[in-house]
Amino acid sequence: MPLSAAQLGIWYAIKAGTSASAYSIAEYTRIFGSVDKGLFETALRQLISEVEVLRLRFFESDGAVRQSCRAGRMAAFVFGRYSGG
C-alpha cells in the first residue's frame, strides 16, 4: 500500500538525516499496586491485534516506499520494575 503524503515526507526527512525520534510519541502510565502480568499481556496483545497502525512496517520496493500491516506475529513482552523521581 502506498504511503500518504505526510508519511512519505517523514520517510524522506529521516533518510536525509533527521532524527526519527522527532516523529515518535511516547507515554507512560503509573500503575499503583500489583499487576496480573498474564492479564496485562493479554490486554496488550488484544490492543495490538485490533489497532492496525500499531503493526505497520515501512519498506522500499522497486524504488517506491510502501507500507504493510503485519499480521499475527508479535514480540515477547518484557516486564520490569521501574521507579524514579
N, C-alpha and C positions, 0 to 999 in steps of 0.2 A: 504494500500500500504506500503511495507517495506521502511525503511529509507536507504539512501545511506550510504556508509562507513563514510563519513565526518559527516553527520547528526548524525549517531549513536555515533561517537566519542564525539561530543559535548554533546549529551544526557548523556552519561556516565560521562563526566567531570563535568557536572552540578550536577548530582546525587552524585558525590564524594565530592562536596562542592565548586567547582569553581563557582565564581560569574557569573550569567547569563549575567550580563552587559558586561562581556568581549566579548560576542558574539553579542552584539547589536550595531546597527549603527543608528545614529541619524543625522538629518539635519534640518536646518531651512531656511526659505526664508523670507526676509524682504519685506513687501508689503507697498508701499507708496500710500496714497490716500484711497478712500473709496472702500469697497468690497461689492458686492451684495451677502449676505450670502446664499440666496437660490440657486443662480447660482454656487457659490463656493461649496456648499454641493452636488449639483447635479454632478458637475465635479468629486469630490472625490468619490462619490458612483459609478460613471461610471468607474473610475480607479480601484477601489477595485473589481468591478464585472468582469473586463477584465483581471486582473493580479492574477492568481491562487495562487501564493506564498504568497500574502497578506492575504489569507483566510485559510492557512494551520493550522491544530491543530495536536499536537503530544500526544500520549497516550500509555499506556501499556495495552495489551490484551493477556491473556493466556501466560504470561511470555515473550512476544515479544513486542518491541516498534514499533508502527505503526504511520502512518500519514493519515489524510484525509482532504479533502477540504470542507470547509463549503460553503453551497450554500444559497444565498438569505438573510440570517439573518445578519443585521448589527446593531451595537450600535448607539445610538444617538450621534450626534456631539455636542460638547460644544464649543461655541465661547467665546473668552475673548480678552481683550485688554492688551497687554503687552508692556512694554518698559524697557530698561536697558541701561547700559553704556558700 
